[in-house]
Amino acid sequence: MRKKPETPQCVLCERKAPLTFHHLIPRKVHRRARFKKHYLPEQLQQGIWVCYPCHRAIHRRHDEMELALMFNTLETLQSDPALASHIEWVKKQRVLAF
Protein backbone atom coordinates (compact mmCIF):
# COMPACT_ATOMS: atom_id res chain seq x y z
CA MET A 1 0.00 0.00 0.00
CA ARG A 2 1.27 3.46 -0.92
CA LYS A 3 1.91 5.86 1.94
CA LYS A 4 0.33 9.26 2.04
CA PRO A 5 2.62 12.20 1.30
CA GLU A 6 4.82 13.43 4.13
CA THR A 7 3.98 17.07 3.38
CA PRO A 8 0.88 18.60 1.80
CA GLN A 9 2.85 20.33 -0.95
CA CYS A 10 3.87 19.37 -4.47
CA VAL A 11 7.55 18.42 -4.74
CA LEU A 12 7.84 20.34 -8.03
CA CYS A 13 5.96 23.62 -7.61
CA GLU A 14 5.88 23.55 -3.78
CA ARG A 15 2.24 24.67 -3.64
CA LYS A 16 -0.03 23.24 -0.97
CA ALA A 17 -2.62 21.41 -3.05
CA PRO A 18 -4.27 18.01 -3.41
CA LEU A 19 -1.56 15.59 -4.52
CA THR A 20 -1.33 12.63 -6.88
CA PHE A 21 1.35 9.94 -7.00
CA HIS A 22 3.65 9.97 -10.04
CA HIS A 23 5.63 6.76 -10.66
CA LEU A 24 9.15 7.78 -11.66
CA ILE A 25 9.21 4.77 -13.96
CA PRO A 26 5.70 4.72 -15.47
CA ARG A 27 3.64 1.62 -14.74
CA LYS A 28 3.03 1.12 -18.44
CA VAL A 29 6.66 -0.01 -18.95
CA HIS A 30 7.01 -2.15 -15.79
CA ARG A 31 6.20 -5.36 -17.66
CA ARG A 32 8.88 -4.84 -20.34
CA ALA A 33 11.85 -7.19 -20.06
CA ARG A 34 14.39 -4.34 -19.88
CA PHE A 35 12.80 -2.92 -16.74
CA LYS A 36 12.07 -6.27 -15.10
CA LYS A 37 15.71 -7.25 -15.58
CA HIS A 38 17.36 -4.04 -14.36
CA TYR A 39 15.06 -2.89 -11.56
CA LEU A 40 13.73 -4.47 -8.39
CA PRO A 41 9.94 -4.33 -7.88
CA GLU A 42 10.50 -1.78 -5.09
CA GLN A 43 12.43 0.46 -7.48
CA LEU A 44 9.64 0.30 -10.04
CA GLN A 45 7.16 1.47 -7.40
CA GLN A 46 9.15 4.58 -6.42
CA GLY A 47 7.51 7.88 -7.10
CA ILE A 48 6.86 11.45 -6.08
CA TRP A 49 3.81 13.36 -4.88
CA VAL A 50 2.82 16.15 -7.22
CA CYS A 51 -0.21 18.36 -7.70
CA TYR A 52 -2.56 17.59 -10.56
CA PRO A 53 -1.34 20.42 -12.86
CA CYS A 54 2.30 19.32 -12.47
CA HIS A 55 1.36 15.66 -13.02
CA ARG A 56 -0.45 16.56 -16.22
CA ALA A 57 2.49 18.68 -17.38
CA ILE A 58 4.94 15.80 -16.88
CA HIS A 59 2.86 13.47 -19.03
CA ARG A 60 2.09 16.09 -21.68
CA ARG A 61 5.75 16.86 -22.27
CA HIS A 62 7.14 13.32 -22.29
CA ASP A 63 5.88 9.89 -23.27
CA GLU A 64 6.21 6.90 -20.94
CA MET A 65 9.46 5.61 -22.45
CA GLU A 66 11.15 9.03 -22.20
CA LEU A 67 10.05 9.29 -18.59
CA ALA A 68 11.33 5.78 -17.81
CA LEU A 69 14.70 6.22 -19.49
CA MET A 70 15.60 9.90 -19.11
CA PHE A 71 13.36 11.47 -16.46
CA ASN A 72 13.17 8.76 -13.78
CA THR A 73 14.36 10.85 -10.83
CA LEU A 74 13.10 13.98 -9.14
CA GLU A 75 16.34 15.74 -10.05
CA THR A 76 16.03 15.04 -13.78
CA LEU A 77 12.42 16.20 -13.78
CA GLN A 78 13.38 19.42 -11.97
CA SER A 79 16.23 20.08 -14.42
CA ASP A 80 14.08 19.59 -17.53
CA PRO A 81 13.77 23.01 -19.26
CA ALA A 82 10.33 22.20 -20.70
CA LEU A 83 8.99 21.34 -17.27
CA ALA A 84 10.81 24.23 -15.57
CA SER A 85 8.77 26.79 -17.46
CA HIS A 86 5.57 25.06 -16.37
CA ILE A 87 6.73 24.95 -12.75
CA GLU A 88 7.48 28.68 -12.74
CA TRP A 89 4.05 29.39 -14.19
CA VAL A 90 2.09 27.10 -11.87
CA LYS A 91 3.83 28.48 -8.76
CA LYS A 92 1.98 31.75 -9.43
CA GLN A 93 -1.44 30.09 -9.75
CA ARG A 94 -3.81 29.82 -6.85
CA VAL A 95 -5.00 26.43 -5.69
CA LEU A 96 -8.59 25.87 -6.81
CA ALA A 97 -9.59 22.96 -4.59
CA PHE A 98 -8.22 21.46 -1.45
C-alpha positions as CSV (number, residue, x, y, z in Angstrom):
1,M,0.0,0.0,0.0
2,R,1.3,3.5,-0.9
3,K,1.9,5.9,1.9
4,K,0.3,9.3,2.0
5,P,2.6,12.2,1.3
6,E,4.8,13.4,4.1
7,T,4.0,17.1,3.4
8,P,0.9,18.6,1.8
9,Q,2.9,20.3,-0.9
10,C,3.9,19.4,-4.5
11,V,7.6,18.4,-4.7
12,L,7.8,20.3,-8.0
13,C,6.0,23.6,-7.6
14,E,5.9,23.6,-3.8
15,R,2.2,24.7,-3.6
16,K,0.0,23.2,-1.0
17,A,-2.6,21.4,-3.1
18,P,-4.3,18.0,-3.4
19,L,-1.6,15.6,-4.5
20,T,-1.3,12.6,-6.9
21,F,1.3,9.9,-7.0
22,H,3.7,10.0,-10.0
23,H,5.6,6.8,-10.7
24,L,9.1,7.8,-11.7
25,I,9.2,4.8,-14.0
26,P,5.7,4.7,-15.5
27,R,3.6,1.6,-14.7
28,K,3.0,1.1,-18.4
29,V,6.7,0.0,-18.9
30,H,7.0,-2.2,-15.8
31,R,6.2,-5.4,-17.7
32,R,8.9,-4.8,-20.3
33,A,11.8,-7.2,-20.1
34,R,14.4,-4.3,-19.9
35,F,12.8,-2.9,-16.7
36,K,12.1,-6.3,-15.1
37,K,15.7,-7.2,-15.6
38,H,17.4,-4.0,-14.4
39,Y,15.1,-2.9,-11.6
40,L,13.7,-4.5,-8.4
41,P,9.9,-4.3,-7.9
42,E,10.5,-1.8,-5.1
43,Q,12.4,0.5,-7.5
44,L,9.6,0.3,-10.0
45,Q,7.2,1.5,-7.4
46,Q,9.1,4.6,-6.4
47,G,7.5,7.9,-7.1
48,I,6.9,11.4,-6.1
49,W,3.8,13.4,-4.9
50,V,2.8,16.2,-7.2
51,C,-0.2,18.4,-7.7
52,Y,-2.6,17.6,-10.6
53,P,-1.3,20.4,-12.9
54,C,2.3,19.3,-12.5
55,H,1.4,15.7,-13.0
56,R,-0.4,16.6,-16.2
57,A,2.5,18.7,-17.4
58,I,4.9,15.8,-16.9
59,H,2.9,13.5,-19.0
60,R,2.1,16.1,-21.7
61,R,5.7,16.9,-22.3
62,H,7.1,13.3,-22.3
63,D,5.9,9.9,-23.3
64,E,6.2,6.9,-20.9
65,M,9.5,5.6,-22.4
66,E,11.1,9.0,-22.2
67,L,10.1,9.3,-18.6
68,A,11.3,5.8,-17.8
69,L,14.7,6.2,-19.5
70,M,15.6,9.9,-19.1
71,F,13.4,11.5,-16.5
72,N,13.2,8.8,-13.8
73,T,14.4,10.8,-10.8
74,L,13.1,14.0,-9.1
75,E,16.3,15.7,-10.1
76,T,16.0,15.0,-13.8
77,L,12.4,16.2,-13.8
78,Q,13.4,19.4,-12.0
79,S,16.2,20.1,-14.4
80,D,14.1,19.6,-17.5
81,P,13.8,23.0,-19.3
82,A,10.3,22.2,-20.7
83,L,9.0,21.3,-17.3
84,A,10.8,24.2,-15.6
85,S,8.8,26.8,-17.5
86,H,5.6,25.1,-16.4
87,I,6.7,24.9,-12.7
88,E,7.5,28.7,-12.7
89,W,4.0,29.4,-14.2
90,V,2.1,27.1,-11.9
91,K,3.8,28.5,-8.8
92,K,2.0,31.7,-9.4
93,Q,-1.4,30.1,-9.7
94,R,-3.8,29.8,-6.9
95,V,-5.0,26.4,-5.7
96,L,-8.6,25.9,-6.8
97,A,-9.6,23.0,-4.6
98,F,-8.2,21.5,-1.4
